[in-house]
Amino acid sequence: MKKVILIATVMFMIAFVALSFAGAKGKMDLKVGDEVYACDCGENCPCKTMSNKAGNCTCDKPMVKAKVMKVEGDTVMLKAEKWEKERAFKTTGKYTCACGPDCKCDTISQNPGKCPCGTEMKKVE
């Protein structure tokens, strides 16, 4: 009986861990008017980090609050108050926050590093 309970517990733990990482989808579903935090390093920054949480991007520079002005497939045009013009960001990241399904930051990036909640980003499979 103890073996059955142990096996059931292990199976439950494996399923829980698998489901917790299923939320790490590497995509932000955005629409015109949404506000996100975006990397403020400039047009040529390779990380293009976006998050629902304020903080630093994966290149360790502060992000800025920006508004979604246009959605075109897997790309959004963002505009922040301090930017002279809109900037393009992909809504699919090569890396995503790995803090699990309860995380509200929904951070994606094109580079590895830490997300604003302090969790190491994981490669999107």
VOKEFI-258365 format. One line per 5 residues: number of its first residue (from 1); their letters; for each residue x, y, z of N, C-alpha, C. Coordinates in nm, 3 decimals. Example, Ala and Ser with C-alpha at 12.3 -4.5 7.8 and 13.67 -1.06 7.14 Angstrom:
<nodes>
1) AS) 1.319 -0.569 0.780 1.230 -0.450 0.780 1.320 -0.330 0.780 | 1.285 -0.225 0.708 1.367 -0.106 0.714 1.290 0.003 0.787
</nodes>
This chain:
<nodes>
1) MKKVI) 0.082 -0.119 0.000 0.000 0.000 0.000 0.087 0.127 0.000 | 0.197 0.122 0.078 0.287 0.236 0.083 0.349 0.264 -0.053 | 0.381 0.157 -0.129 0.438 0.174 -0.262 0.339 0.244 -0.354 | 0.213 0.208 -0.346 0.110 0.268 -0.431 0.097 0.417 -0.399 | 0.095 0.451 -0.273 0.085 0.591 -0.232 0.210 0.667 -0.276
6) LIATV) 0.326 0.608 -0.260 0.450 0.672 -0.302 0.451 0.694 -0.453 | 0.414 0.594 -0.529 0.410 0.606 -0.676 0.308 0.713 -0.717 | 0.192 0.714 -0.655 0.089 0.814 -0.687 0.139 0.954 -0.654 | 0.209 0.968 -0.543 0.263 1.099 -0.504 0.369 1.146 -0.604 | 0.457 1.057 -0.644 0.561 1.091 -0.742 0.498 1.130 -0.875
11) MFMIA) 0.398 1.054 -0.920 0.329 1.085 -1.046 0.262 1.222 -1.037 | 0.200 1.253 -0.924 0.136 1.382 -0.905 0.239 1.495 -0.912 | 0.353 1.474 -0.848 0.458 1.577 -0.848 0.510 1.600 -0.990 | 0.530 1.495 -1.066 0.578 1.508 -1.204 0.476 1.585 -1.287 | 0.348 1.551 -1.273 0.242 1.622 -1.347 0.238 1.769 -1.306
16) FVALS) 0.253 1.799 -1.177 0.249 1.936 -1.130 0.363 2.018 -1.188 | 0.483 1.962 -1.188 0.598 2.033 -1.244 0.580 2.056 -1.393 | 0.532 1.956 -1.465 0.509 1.970 -1.609 0.407 2.078 -1.637 | 0.300 2.082 -1.560 0.197 2.185 -1.580 0.247 2.323 -1.541 | 0.333 2.331 -1.441 0.382 2.462 -1.400 0.467 2.526 -1.510
21) FAGAK) 0.538 2.444 -1.587 0.618 2.499 -1.695 0.539 2.513 -1.824 | 0.420 2.455 -1.829 0.336 2.471 -1.948 0.290 2.616 -1.962 | 0.284 2.689 -1.851 0.247 2.830 -1.856 0.355 2.917 -1.917 | 0.475 2.864 -1.925 0.588 2.938 -1.982 0.585 2.922 -2.133 | 0.495 2.992 -2.195 0.468 2.971 -2.338 0.555 3.053 -2.430
26) GKMDL) 0.618 3.156 -2.379 0.706 3.236 -2.464 0.633 3.329 -2.558 | 0.506 3.357 -2.531 0.428 3.446 -2.617 0.344 3.538 -2.531 | 0.338 3.665 -2.571 0.250 3.760 -2.504 0.134 3.790 -2.598 | 0.014 3.774 -2.547 -0.106 3.805 -2.624 -0.143 3.949 -2.596 | -0.109 4.037 -2.689 -0.132 4.181 -2.670 -0.229 4.234 -2.775
31) KVGDE) -0.297 4.341 -2.736 -0.385 4.408 -2.831 -0.361 4.559 -2.821 | -0.406 4.631 -2.921 -0.389 4.776 -2.924 -0.447 4.836 -2.795 | -0.368 4.924 -2.734 -0.410 4.990 -2.610 -0.351 4.928 -2.485 | -0.305 4.803 -2.493 -0.242 4.739 -2.377 -0.115 4.813 -2.340 | -0.080 4.808 -2.212 0.046 4.865 -2.165 0.134 4.755 -2.111
36) VYACD) 0.261 4.760 -2.147 0.361 4.663 -2.102 0.488 4.739 -2.068 | 0.580 4.671 -2.005 0.713 4.727 -1.981 0.805 4.670 -2.088 | 0.884 4.756 -2.149 0.969 4.714 -2.260 1.111 4.764 -2.241 | 1.205 4.691 -2.298 1.345 4.730 -2.294 1.360 4.870 -2.352 | 1.442 4.951 -2.287 1.461 5.090 -2.328 1.602 5.114 -2.380
41) CGENC) 1.668 5.008 -2.426 1.807 5.019 -2.471 1.822 5.080 -2.610 | 1.715 5.088 -2.684 1.724 5.147 -2.817 1.681 5.050 -2.925 | 1.671 5.103 -3.046 1.625 5.026 -3.162 1.705 4.900 -3.187 | 1.835 4.904 -3.166 1.922 4.792 -3.202 1.952 4.696 -3.088 | 1.883 4.711 -2.975 1.906 4.621 -2.862 1.864 4.479 -2.900
46) PCKTM) 1.949 4.380 -2.874 1.915 4.244 -2.913 1.817 4.173 -2.820 | 1.795 4.224 -2.698 1.711 4.147 -2.604 1.562 4.167 -2.629 | 1.520 4.287 -2.664 1.378 4.316 -2.690 1.286 4.254 -2.585 | 1.321 4.272 -2.458 1.244 4.217 -2.346 1.114 4.294 -2.328 | 1.005 4.220 -2.304 0.876 4.278 -2.267 0.822 4.203 -2.146
51) SNKAG) 0.751 4.277 -2.059 0.700 4.217 -1.937 0.576 4.291 -1.889 | 0.496 4.223 -1.809 0.383 4.289 -1.742 0.428 4.350 -1.610 | 0.553 4.330 -1.574 0.607 4.378 -1.446 0.722 4.475 -1.471 | 0.725 4.582 -1.396 0.835 4.679 -1.405 0.964 4.615 -1.354 | 1.075 4.660 -1.406 1.204 4.610 -1.362 1.308 4.626 -1.471
56) NCTCD) 1.411 4.546 -1.463 1.518 4.551 -1.563 1.497 4.443 -1.669 | 1.542 4.473 -1.789 1.537 4.374 -1.897 1.653 4.277 -1.880 | 1.664 4.181 -1.971 1.770 4.081 -1.959 1.909 4.138 -1.981 | 1.918 4.257 -2.042 2.049 4.321 -2.056 2.076 4.415 -1.937 | 1.994 4.399 -1.832 2.010 4.467 -1.703 1.993 4.619 -1.708
61) KPMVK) 1.915 4.667 -1.802 1.882 4.809 -1.809 1.734 4.826 -1.771 | 1.697 4.940 -1.711 1.557 4.959 -1.673 1.462 4.958 -1.794 | 1.349 4.892 -1.774 1.246 4.894 -1.878 1.157 5.016 -1.858 | 1.083 5.050 -1.962 0.997 5.167 -1.960 0.855 5.122 -1.994 | 0.756 5.189 -1.935 0.616 5.158 -1.967 0.586 5.206 -2.108
66) AKVMK) 0.527 5.118 -2.188 0.497 5.150 -2.327 0.356 5.101 -2.361 | 0.299 5.163 -2.460 0.162 5.131 -2.503 0.167 5.063 -2.640 | 0.084 4.961 -2.657 0.075 4.892 -2.786 -0.006 4.981 -2.881 | 0.060 5.020 -2.990 -0.003 5.108 -3.089 -0.059 5.030 -3.208 | 0.007 4.916 -3.240 -0.034 4.838 -3.356 0.010 4.693 -3.335
71) VEGDT) -0.071 4.600 -3.383 -0.037 4.459 -3.379 -0.035 4.407 -3.522 | 0.076 4.347 -3.562 0.091 4.291 -3.696 0.150 4.152 -3.684 | 0.065 4.049 -3.684 0.113 3.912 -3.668 0.179 3.893 -3.533 | 0.306 3.852 -3.533 0.382 3.830 -3.410 0.468 3.950 -3.371 | 0.430 4.068 -3.418 0.504 4.190 -3.387 0.407 4.297 -3.339
76) VMLKA) 0.450 4.372 -3.237 0.373 4.488 -3.192 0.459 4.612 -3.207 | 0.395 4.722 -3.232 0.461 4.851 -3.232 0.429 4.917 -3.098 | 0.533 4.947 -3.021 0.518 5.008 -2.890 0.561 5.153 -2.893 | 0.497 5.235 -2.808 0.533 5.377 -2.796 0.539 5.412 -2.649 | 0.656 5.461 -2.607 0.674 5.511 -2.471 0.683 5.663 -2.478
81) EKWEK) 0.649 5.729 -2.370 0.651 5.876 -2.368 0.786 5.932 -2.408 | 0.894 5.871 -2.363 1.027 5.927 -2.389 1.084 5.890 -2.525 | 1.020 5.799 -2.598 1.068 5.761 -2.731 1.015 5.858 -2.835 | 1.099 5.893 -2.930 1.058 5.982 -3.038 0.962 5.914 -3.134 | 0.983 5.783 -3.155 0.895 5.710 -3.247 0.867 5.571 -3.193
86) ERAFK) 0.772 5.503 -3.256 0.735 5.367 -3.216 0.851 5.270 -3.241 | 0.853 5.162 -3.163 0.955 5.059 -3.177 0.887 4.923 -3.192 | 0.944 4.838 -3.276 0.889 4.705 -3.301 0.945 4.604 -3.200 | 0.858 4.521 -3.147 0.894 4.412 -3.056 0.819 4.287 -3.098 | 0.887 4.172 -3.095 0.820 4.045 -3.123 0.738 4.003 -3.003
91) TTGKY) 0.620 3.944 -3.028 0.537 3.895 -2.919 0.571 3.751 -2.882 | 0.664 3.691 -2.955 0.714 3.559 -2.920 0.860 3.574 -2.880 | 0.895 3.515 -2.768 1.032 3.525 -2.721 1.107 3.394 -2.734 | 1.237 3.405 -2.744 1.321 3.285 -2.743 1.339 3.237 -2.599 | 1.316 3.329 -2.503 1.327 3.298 -2.361 1.204 3.352 -2.290
96) TCACG) 1.165 3.286 -2.182 1.049 3.327 -2.105 1.077 3.307 -1.956 | 1.003 3.378 -1.873 1.020 3.365 -1.729 0.980 3.224 -1.687 | 1.055 3.164 -1.600 1.031 3.026 -1.557 0.976 3.019 -1.415 | 0.903 3.122 -1.372 0.856 3.124 -1.233 0.725 3.048 -1.214 | 0.669 2.990 -1.318 0.552 2.904 -1.301 0.420 2.972 -1.333
101) PDCKC) 0.310 2.896 -1.317 0.179 2.944 -1.359 0.123 3.058 -1.273 | 0.170 3.073 -1.150 0.119 3.180 -1.065 0.189 3.314 -1.090 | 0.293 3.313 -1.169 0.368 3.435 -1.200 0.284 3.527 -1.288 | 0.285 3.653 -1.256 0.207 3.750 -1.332 0.293 3.839 -1.421 | 0.425 3.812 -1.428 0.510 3.901 -1.505 0.504 3.873 -1.655
106) DTISQ) 0.479 3.747 -1.695 0.470 3.711 -1.837 0.584 3.771 -1.919 | 0.704 3.759 -1.871 0.819 3.819 -1.938 0.868 3.732 -2.053 | 0.898 3.796 -2.167 0.961 3.729 -2.279 1.082 3.811 -2.322 | 1.180 3.743 -2.381 1.301 3.810 -2.427 1.363 3.730 -2.541 | 1.444 3.797 -2.618 1.519 3.730 -2.724 1.655 3.682 -2.674
111) NPGKC) 1.692 3.722 -2.551 1.820 3.685 -2.490 1.797 3.620 -2.355 | 1.889 3.534 -2.309 1.878 3.479 -2.173 1.911 3.585 -2.069 | 1.877 3.559 -1.947 1.905 3.650 -1.837 1.799 3.634 -1.730 | 1.787 3.735 -1.645 1.687 3.730 -1.538 1.566 3.816 -1.577 | 1.449 3.769 -1.537 1.329 3.848 -1.562 1.310 3.946 -1.446
116) PCGTE) 1.218 4.042 -1.458 1.200 4.143 -1.352 1.167 4.086 -1.215 | 1.109 3.965 -1.209 1.076 3.907 -1.078 1.198 3.835 -1.016 | 1.312 3.838 -1.088 1.435 3.781 -1.035 1.461 3.637 -1.075 | 1.365 3.575 -1.143 1.380 3.437 -1.187 1.462 3.430 -1.316 | 1.545 3.329 -1.326 1.622 3.308 -1.448 1.527 3.273 -1.562
121) MKKVE) 1.550 3.333 -1.679 1.467 3.304 -1.795 1.503 3.163 -1.846 | 1.404 3.095 -1.907 1.433 2.964 -1.965 1.407 2.968 -2.115 | 1.482 2.887 -2.187 1.468 2.879 -2.332 1.333 2.820 -2.366 | 1.263 2.881 -2.461 1.136 2.830 -2.507 1.162 2.711 -2.596 | 1.096 2.602 -2.570 1.116 2.478 -2.648 1.020 2.474 -2.765
</nodes>
